[in-house]
Amino acid sequence: MQANARNKTDGWNVLVVEDDARIASLLGATLATSFSVRVVYSAEEALAALDDGEEFDLVLSDYSLPGKSGLDLLSAVRTHRPSTRRLMLTGESSREVHERATNECAVHRFLLKPCDPSGVLEACEDSLLDLKRERAAEARSRELTFSRAALADLNHRLEERLDDREDSLAGLQKHALELASARDSKEIAALTEMALTDLLGGREVKVVLGELDGLDHGVPWCVDLLGFEGGVHGRVCVIPRGEDDELDLSSQAQLEAVASTASVALDNEARRVERDRAQHSAILALARLAEKRDDDTGRHLERVSGYSRLIAESLRARGFHQRIITDVWIEDLVRSAPLHDVGKVAIPDSILKKPGPLTNAEREVMKTHTTIGAATLEAAHVEGGARGFLEMGRDIALCHHERWDGEGYPRGTSGEEIPLEARILSLADVYDALTTKRPYKEAWPHEEAMSWIMERGGTQFDPEVVASFLALAEEFDAMRERLADDELGIRRS
């Protein structure tokens, strides 16, 4: 009989050999809840199935069978299928039977009759779990052996050609350093392609992340980029120059080594992204808390982030700071922009929510929201070890009230001493303050706010940032209308 499993565990195949039809049926039904099960009634049937090429991970055999005994069967399994787990059901408790089963068959487990089917299932699951561990250990051992052999071969060849390959070794070191500092998975893939192209004599190299369909079609040299906790990040393939092109052992080892390094870098990047996402959620919640304490119930944070993106993209399009303003840099800017006033959570309500003008002393306390916010984000950055938006958020929180002419606070820095991201955020924040209605003022028209900002290019604001803002004035006006507040709020700078 053939029993089909409803919930097969790891796709295990189990062969049950039992001449008692009732017991065989009961065992087959029980084991089929976890495995693919084949039930036969004699050793001869079992051996015939094995001879036909059927693969079984575990053979469960009764000791007493018609014709050949269970010992004969399991001894044959041990000889021809040594990795197959062997369990014996027996009503014989004699020492001789146990010694023969142990010495001749290397039986992994004895199950005495009569036995509970659930106990048999548990014994099979335990045995196959041990088998899974053994196979995993063997696979790791094979991988380690191959890696050691490949590294040994690579080391030997590098030593032989050291004098001729100093430039190549310097290139490897450069690529390794670049890979360690790559900011995202796309950059890791690009650096991997570059490194292998240099190492493999200029051959074309393709690295594809995620979906792998079609990548290795007709390509003989491909290596998966394996994740540390399972799964595949992608695949790297070397494209042959022609039909007769061959990749020697040294080159294959280089391919494996670079792919392994890329896999580690991609693992680290995935963990960084996950950690940054969690940190960003927590810090953004703190920023929103600061906004609520400031009685701003509108969409200030969303607008300032959008305005900052527009300015950064306009700067890059106009040819300014192109080496700094990458896609990743812009995304970090958008994520960090809402953090600019996070330090206001520490400002007393008596000052933050004061309806009238602040005294000079109160104004000095209010100014400390810049240093408090920067210290908060620096602590999160140091503790979490993240880079990118937290570093940028720290600089924005500290410097978004600095002025181009040096008349701002808290440090009075000027010009390009002020981080670019803070110069961008400063204009975005002021534009939003001008064009948003407050209890103490009406919202300025877009054109009036634009003129006011234009007049202050070179004094309050970076003139390049002002010009980039003006270049996208219509987009700013459209975003302002799209994200307009539904409710009235109060803000203090």
Secondary structure, 3 states (H helix, E strand, C coil): CEECCCCCCCCCEEEEECCCHHHHHHHHHHHCCCCEEEEECCHHHHHHHHHCCCCCCEEEEECCCCCCCHHHHHHHHHHHCCCCEEEEEECCCCHHHHHHHHHHHCCCEEEECCCCHHHHHHHHHHHHHHHHHHHHHHHHHHHHHHHHHHHHHHHHHHHHCCHHHHHHHHHHHHHHHHHHCCCCHHHHHHHHHHHHHHHCCCCEEEEEECCCCCCCCCCCEEEEEECCCCCEEEEEEEECCCCCCCCCHHHHHHHHHHHHHHHHHHHHHHHHHHHHHHHHHHHHHHHHHHHHHCCCCCCHHHHHHHHHHHHHHHHHHCCCCCCCCCHHHHHHHHHHHHHCCHHHHHCCHHHHCCCCCCCHHHHHHHHCHHHHHHHHHHHHHHHHCCCCHHHHHHHHHHHCCCCCCCCCCCCCCCHHHCCHHHHHHHHHHHHHHHHCCECCECCCCHHHHHHHHHHCECCCECHHHHHHHHHCHHHHHHHHHHCCCCCCCCCCC
